[in-house]
Amino acid sequence: MPKGEGKLIAQNKKAHHDYFIEETYEAGIVLQGTEIKSIRAGKVNLKDSFAKVEKGEVFLHNMHISPYEQGNRYNHDPLRTRKLLLHRREINKLIGYTKEQGYTLVPLKLYIKNGFAKLLLGVGKGKKKYDKREDMKKRDAKREIERAFRERQKM
């Protein structure tokens, strides 16, 4: 995680289940109208969202930000495509990653840092079904060891 991280708003819990995350980048988001108010209220869903590099810029697709209740005509389309703000060298690295077979850009976390909405973007390689099963076995074994250790501590 980046240093000085602010208040966590939303997290994509399935990202680590579905992808091997190799690198992360912190990106700003270009927002419209009342979107920041909805984000501060926590009305965001990262579940099916993904990022794409298009014409040398990075865009976030399918991130759902609910319309602000008091926003009336100033509200926005909840699923609109949003531009991500990254340095040129970071975008060039992402272009290189996405040209490789199997890599994708996955939003991991959305948080407020110094008053600005920031998105933690991960470069992930998709997991196969057997990789997911292996992770579940490791997690269950770790849980069993911790449980046995706690039982032993109580004695």
C-alpha positions, 0 to 999 in steps of 0.5 A: 500500500502507498504511504499516507493512505487515507480513508478506504472507501471501496475494495475489490475483494475478488481481485486477489481471488481471480488474479495474481497481482504483480504491480500496483499503481496509485491513480487519480480519477477525473470526476464530474459534478456530484460524484465525489460526494457519492464517493465520500458517502461510500456509494461505490462498487468496484466489483466488475470494473476494469481499466483499459489503455486507449490512445495513450490514456488509461480509462476505468470502465464499469465502476458504479458510483450511485447518483447523489441523493440531493444532486437532482439535475447535476447527477451523472451516469453511474456507469460512465467511463472515467479517465485515470490520471497517471504519469506518462512513464507509468502509462508506458509501463502499463501499455507494455504489460497489457500488450503481453498475453494474459495481463489486465488492469484491475482496480483494487481499492478506492480511497480518499487521500489528502481530499482527492479520490485515489484508485489503487490499480493492479496489474494482474494475470488471470488465475486458472481454476486449479490456482484458485483451489491451491490458494483456498487449500493454503488459506484453510491450512493456515487457519487450521494451524492458527486454530491449533496454536490458539488451543495450545495457548489456552492450556 
